[in-house]
């Protein structure tokens, strides 16, 4: 028995007045340690000398689990109640005896517990362990007040109450017809939750890395930089001094075109009237005629 388990049992010892809260605690402890099956399953037949290995292992598993669960139950009872029940050989006998003496069914409590179970939904940001343990509390409350919900249905209720991020897990259970106990379901859900967190962290890191590389400039020389009016696209051309030379040549070319202008004599571009070949030819011809 671990110190954490012992602390849970001692903190909520049953004294005859706190049956509901005590049963919630003991059921939670038994589920976490995978011992609760001894309360709902009968002891397998006593292992014979010629029994198969499977039969022997099933009996030994149940016997060890019963011994441990019985110790948990007795440790969680007051001295008087522990003394009264210590002669019982199985954990189930102890639990049935206490139920008969102290468990009084309430229709309203059962109704409220079942209503919560049917409508339960996991909250965003909640840990799956907290959600599952909370569902288990309501299963226990419903059972203590006369409801019968077998473990398979409890597993189904939990799966249906999970967030959409657990859809892959739920689909895998349904498609492969996996029969989970509450203990194995809790462990598998926590493992799946951890894997999702790791995958999410890697995805965020990849996005951040890509963003940093993108702002530094891609191989095509294109950069995107923020501005007040939105993202503007800037072209960064290679060549350094060559770019400046090209720019100067472009400016010179524009100046040359502006300097030449349009001839007012022949209306052709590229020269003024004083340089117009047609004008000069006509002028020369006129002089010769004089």
C-alpha positions in Angstrom: 0.0 0.0 0.0 1.5 3.3 -1.1 1.7 6.3 1.2 -0.7 8.2 -1.1 -3.3 5.4 -1.0 -3.0 5.1 2.8 -3.5 8.9 3.2 -6.7 8.8 1.1 -8.1 5.9 3.2 -7.2 7.5 6.5 -8.4 10.9 5.6 -12.0 9.6 5.0 -12.3 6.7 7.4 -15.8 5.3 7.7 -17.3 5.8 11.1 -21.0 5.0 10.3 -22.0 8.6 9.4 -20.1 9.2 6.2 -21.0 6.2 4.1 -21.5 8.0 0.8 -18.2 9.9 0.8 -16.4 6.8 2.2 -17.7 4.6 -0.6 -16.7 7.1 -3.2 -13.2 7.2 -1.8 -12.7 3.4 -1.5 -14.2 2.7 -5.0 -11.8 5.3 -6.5 -8.8 3.7 -4.8 -9.8 0.2 -5.9 -10.3 1.3 -9.5 -6.9 3.1 -9.6 -5.2 0.0 -8.3 -7.2 -2.3 -10.6 -8.8 -4.2 -7.7 -12.5 -3.3 -8.0 -13.2 -6.4 -10.1 -13.2 -8.5 -6.9 -16.4 -6.7 -5.8 -18.3 -7.7 -9.0 -16.7 -10.9 -10.1 -17.0 -14.2 -8.3 -13.9 -16.0 -7.2 -12.8 -18.5 -9.9 -12.8 -22.2 -8.9 -10.1 -23.3 -6.6 -7.0 -24.2 -8.6 -6.6 -27.9 -8.9 -3.2 -29.6 -9.3 -4.0 -30.6 -12.9 -5.6 -27.2 -13.8 -4.4 -25.4 -16.9 -2.1 -22.5 -16.7 -4.9 -20.1 -17.6 -7.1 -21.3 -14.8 -4.3 -21.1 -12.3 -3.4 -17.6 -13.3 -7.0 -16.4 -13.2 -7.4 -17.8 -9.7 -4.1 -16.4 -8.4 -4.9 -13.0 -9.8 -8.3 -12.9 -8.1 -7.0 -14.2 -4.8 -4.2 -11.6 -4.6 -6.5 -8.8 -5.6 -9.1 -9.8 -3.1 -6.5 -10.0 -0.3 -5.3 -6.5 -1.2 -8.8 -5.0 -1.6 -9.8 -6.6 1.8 -6.8 -4.9 3.5 -7.8 -1.6 2.0 -11.4 -1.9 3.2 -10.4 -2.8 6.7 -7.8 0.0 6.9 -10.5 2.5 5.9 -12.9 1.5 8.6 -13.1 2.8 12.2 -11.8 0.4 14.8 -15.2 -0.9 15.8 -16.4 -1.6 12.2 -13.0 -3.1 11.3 -13.3 -5.5 14.2 -16.8 -6.4 13.2 -15.9 -7.3 9.6 -12.4 -8.7 9.9 -13.7 -12.3 10.0 -15.1 -12.0 6.5 -12.9 -13.6 3.9 -13.7 -11.5 0.8 -13.8 -7.8 0.1 -17.2 -8.3 -1.5 -18.6 -9.7 1.8 -17.4 -6.7 3.7 -18.8 -4.3 1.2 -22.2 -6.0 1.1 -22.4 -6.1 4.9 -21.7 -2.3 5.1 -24.2 -1.6 2.3 -26.9 -3.5 4.2 -26.3 -1.6 7.4 -25.6 1.9 6.2 -26.6 2.2 2.5 -30.1 3.8 2.3 -31.3 4.3 -1.3 -32.6 7.7 -2.3 -34.7 8.0 -5.5 -33.9 11.7 -5.9 -30.1 11.2 -5.4 -30.1 8.4 -7.9 -32.1 10.5 -10.4 -29.7 13.4 -10.1 -26.6 11.1 -10.5 -28.0 9.4 -13.6 -29.0 12.8 -15.1 -25.4 14.0 -14.6 -24.0 10.8 -16.1 -26.2 11.0 -19.2 -25.4 14.7 -19.8 -21.8 14.8 -18.7 -19.3 16.5 -21.1 -15.6 17.1 -20.6 -14.7 20.7 -20.2 -12.1 22.4 -22.5 -8.8 22.5 -20.8 -9.6 19.9 -18.2 -7.3 16.9 -17.6 -8.8 13.6 -18.6 -7.9 12.0 -15.3 -9.9 14.6 -13.4 -12.9 14.1 -15.7 -12.8 10.3 -15.5 -12.5 10.3 -11.7 -15.4 12.7 -11.5 -17.5 10.4 -13.6 -16.6 7.5 -11.4 -17.9 9.4 -8.3 -21.3 9.7 -10.0 -21.3 6.1 -11.0 -20.7 5.2 -7.3 -23.5 7.6 -6.1 -25.9 6.1 -8.6 -25.0 2.5 -7.6 -25.3 3.3 -3.9 -28.8 4.5 -4.4 -30.1 1.5 -6.3 -28.9 2.0 -9.9 -27.2 -0.8 -11.8 -24.5 0.3 -14.3 -22.1 -2.4 -15.3 -18.5 -1.6 -16.1 -18.9 -1.9 -19.9 -21.7 0.8 -19.8 -19.6 3.0 -17.5 -16.8 2.9 -20.1 -19.2 3.8 -22.8 -20.5 6.8 -20.9 -17.0 8.1 -20.3 -16.0 7.7 -24.0 -19.1 9.6 -25.1 -18.4 12.4 -22.7 -14.9 13.1 -24.0 -13.8 16.2 -26.0 -13.6 16.0 -29.9 -9.8 15.9 -29.5 -10.3 12.3 -28.3 -12.3 11.3 -31.4 -9.4 9.2 -32.7 -9.2 7.3 -29.5 -12.9 6.7 -29.3 -13.1 5.6 -32.9 -10.2 3.1 -32.3 -12.1 1.6 -29.4 -15.3 1.2 -31.4 -13.7 -0.1 -34.6 -11.5 -2.7 -32.8 -14.1 -3.6 -30.2 -11.7 -3.0 -27.3 -13.1 -4.1 -23.9 -11.6 -1.7 -21.4 -11.9 -1.9 -17.6 -12.2 1.5 -15.9 -8.6 1.2 -14.7 -7.1 0.4 -18.1 -9.3 3.1 -19.8 -8.1 5.7 -17.4 -4.4 4.7 -18.0 -4.9 4.6 -21.8 -6.6 8.0 -21.9 -3.8 9.6 -19.9 -1.3 8.1 -22.3 -3.2 9.4 -25.3 -3.5 12.8 -23.7 0.2 13.0 -23.2 0.9 12.0 -26.8 -1.5 14.7 -28.1 0.4 17.3 -26.0 3.8 16.3 -27.3 2.4 16.3 -30.9 0.9 19.8 -30.4 4.2 21.1 -29.0 6.1 19.8 -32.0 3.6 21.4 -34.3 3.9 24.7 -32.6 7.7 24.5 -32.8 7.6 23.7 -36.5 5.3 26.6 -37.2 7.5 29.0 -35.2 10.7 27.8 -37.1 9.0 28.2 -40.5 7.8 31.7 -39.6 11.3 32.8 -38.5 12.9 31.4 -41.7 10.2 33.1 -43.8 10.8 36.5 -42.3 14.5 36.2 -42.9 13.9 35.8 -46.6 13.4 32.8 -48.9 15.7 31.5 -51.6 13.8 33.5 -54.2 14.7 36.7 -52.4 11.1 37.6 -51.4 10.4 39.0 -48.0 7.1 39.8 -46.3 7.2 42.6 -43.8 4.5 44.1 -41.6 3.1 47.6 -42.2 0.2 49.7 -41.0 -1.9 48.9 -44.1 -1.2 45.2 -44.1 1.6 43.0 -45.4 3.5 44.4 -48.3 5.6 42.3 -50.7 9.1 43.5 -51.2 11.4 42.1 -53.9 15.1 41.9 -52.9 17.2 41.5 -56.1 20.6 40.1 -56.1 23.7 41.9 -57.5 24.5 44.7 -55.2 26.4 47.4 -57.2 25.0 46.0 -60.4 21.5 47.0 -59.4 22.7 50.5 -58.8 24.3 50.6 -62.2 21.1 49.4 -63.9 19.1 52.0 -62.0 21.5 54.8 -63.2 21.3 53.6 -66.8 17.5 53.6 -66.6 17.5 57.2 -65.3 19.9 58.3 -68.1 17.8 56.6 -70.7 14.7 58.4 -69.5 16.6 61.8 -69.5 17.8 61.1 -73.1 14.2 60.5 -74.3 13.0 63.7 -72.6 15.9 65.7 -74.0 15.1 64.7 -77.6 11.4 65.3 -77.5 9.2 65.6 -80.6 10.0 67.5 -83.8 7.5 70.3 -84.6 8.4 70.1 -88.3 7.8 66.4 -89.1 6.0 65.4 -85.9 8.5 62.5 -85.4 10.0 61.6 -82.0 13.7 61.4 -81.3 14.9 64.9 -82.5 14.1 68.6 -82.4 13.3 70.7 -85.5 16.8 72.1 -85.8 18.1 68.5 -86.1 15.3 67.3 -88.4 16.8 65.8 -91.6 13.7 66.7 -93.6 13.8 70.3 -92.3 17.5 70.6 -93.0 17.1 69.2 -96.5 14.3 71.7 -97.4 16.3 74.6 -95.9 19.4 73.6 -98.0 17.3 73.3 -101.2 15.8 76.8 -100.6 19.2 78.4 -100.3 20.4 76.8 -103.5 17.3 78.1 -105.3 18.1 81.7 -104.2 
